[in-house]
Amino acid sequence: MNQNVFSKLGISDAVYQFGEDILVGLRDRFAEIDRVTEYNQAKVIGAMQKNRVDVSCFAGTTGYGYNDVGRDTLERVYADCFHTEAALVRPQITCGTHALAVALSANLRPGDELLSPVGRPYDTLEEVIGIRKSPGSLAEYGISYAEVDLLADGSFDYEGIRKAINERTKLVTIQRSKGYATRPTFSVHQIGELIAFIKSIRSDIICMVDNCYGEFVETIEPSDIGADMIVGSLIKNPGGGLAPIGGYICGTKACVDQCAYRLSAPGLGQEVGANLGLMTALYQGFFLAPTVVSSALKGAIFAANVYEKLGYRVIPNSTESRHDIIQAVELGSEEAMVAFCSGIQAAAPVDSYVTPIPWDMPGYDNQVIMAAGAFIQGSSIELSADGPIRPPYAVYFQGGLTWVHAKLGILMSLQKLVEAGIVTL
Ligand SMILES: *Cc1c(COP(=O)(O)O)cnc(C)c1O
């Protein structure tokens, strides 16, 4: 049974065997991931049972969507699963950036200050906040922004944060995942300590966590340890690969109400917003999400071990514990990034014949290369790799609806690096 089952797809015996040798050392890590999956699967099922999910929840609605049972129940399921008072889970939230923009602009007012105590936020938020000048930014509405960098070792600069908090500080945004940076991703426990510190200075500061790529990686979420809002995208972890669009904001009733009034209109709030027939996908995707996240995590750990063994810097490293599904690999050159991404693309079930090239993407400052052969366009819970073309030429690898596909993708990326003469096994 140990013949190279992927050889017909273009994986050489040497590449396949390299992967098999790595896998021998990963059994305990994979077993630990399976335990977290079991816990989170039970959490999701429990929330669905508690809210009596049934066939009426899957009916499509149109128009205003008043009294939409499926939509309202799904929001209760999210709220119960993440242990929050309220949730806004909508196909009308178009992506993660939109969800974050709604959460920020809904809870900030002119004269308020937004603070990021974890350094520069995700690229697309620079325009939302107005770090890069942009029409409609928070800055244009008179909302100022302050930022405290992490210390050199990646830890929180508590003294700097204390100094940065002033009487105008209204909301603190904490990004769990590293995004396109090579800093560490924070554990939920670390985020909890940061929130406790901030609340000890002023308990009325709203603490929001950008939870993108973090959902179901651990057994607790930032909402379990004091976050007032957690925010994410349904074409990442919680959509389980099936949600075709959407975002969520879970948190206190006060915060989520503000978000609903901002997303629709003052006075309307959560009561409008037809589900457009997407409920089955959103429920079933949430049901599958813990398993899908575990496949992605196994892929990330496999990739870290493969590329570290080959001498590349990988973040997290091959043995570190995981707090999101992203694996960064510093490849050192644009050519290596292109080869890696073309391998991910060539391994895909969809669009496997196309060649990814760097391009100027809206919301990003540098050229970006993206590889994704996804059923849902742009979905990064499906196997994908991307990265901005700038030193240290890191690709960010994530997703994989099944572990076997993630494995194939990583082996194919290695195959392409070997074929390009960049790696010798
Ligand atoms: C993906 C991501 C976003 C933005 O989400 P989009 O759906 O791409 O708009 C924001 N923050 C982090 C950390 C992300 O990973």
The ligand as a Tripos MOL2 file, in Angstrom:
@<TRIPOS>MOLECULE
LIG
   15    15     1     0     0
SMALL
NO_CHARGES

@<TRIPOS>ATOM
      1 C1         -8.9440   37.3770    5.7020 C.3       1 LIG1
      2 C2         -8.7150   38.3240    6.8170 C.ar      1 LIG1
      3 C3         -9.3750   39.5450    6.8830 C.ar      1 LIG1
      4 C4        -10.2480   40.0790    5.7810 C.3       1 LIG1
      5 O1        -11.1400   39.1980    5.2930 O.3       1 LIG1
      6 P1        -11.6440   39.2280    3.7690 P.3       1 LIG1
      7 O2        -12.7320   38.2410    3.8040 O.co2     1 LIG1
      8 O3        -10.5120   38.8430    2.8990 O.co2     1 LIG1
      9 O4        -12.1420   40.6050    3.4990 O.co2     1 LIG1
     10 C5         -9.1530   40.3300    7.9920 C.ar      1 LIG1
     11 N1         -8.3130   39.9530    8.9590 N.ar      1 LIG1
     12 C6         -7.6400   38.7960    8.9110 C.ar      1 LIG1
     13 C7         -6.7070   38.4330   10.0230 C.3       1 LIG1
     14 C8         -7.8270   37.9370    7.8390 C.ar      1 LIG1
     15 O5         -7.1700   36.7980    7.8090 O.3       1 LIG1
@<TRIPOS>BOND
     1     1     2 1
     2     2     3 ar
     3     2    14 ar
     4     3     4 1
     5     3    10 ar
     6     4     5 1
     7     5     6 1
     8     6     7 2
     9     6     8 1
    10     6     9 1
    11    10    11 ar
    12    11    12 ar
    13    12    13 1
    14    12    14 ar
    15    14    15 1
@<TRIPOS>SUBSTRUCTURE
     1 LIG1         1 GROUP 0 **** ****
